[in-house]
């Protein structure tokens, strides 16, 4: 019983339960997947469901929806996913993730796709 309580405390300290952090944003996951391919995100990231996305510069995006943080620093919430996609260095100045030029509606679609990666 103590182990379960300790595990729950650790989970909450790390940003909440995955179900809370992985909620979807108002966007189209199918369009987001197409945008991920079109913007060639797979050059840097390994991305399940995107043909040829086998990059090793950035972290693999497998299980992204279950992560407590984006870039190890920003809580993985729907709004933060969109903010990160629009301007990652505004949230984490030391990140290597570039601003790729997404419009806000495109960022919402990509964020919705990322929320499907369990």
Secondary structure, DSSP 8 states (H G I E B T S, - for coil): -HHHHHHHHHHHHTTS-HHHHT---SS-HHHHHHHHHHTTGGGTSB-TTSTT-B--SS---TTGGG-SEETTTEE--HHHHHHHHH-HHHH-TT---------HHHHHHHHHHHTT--
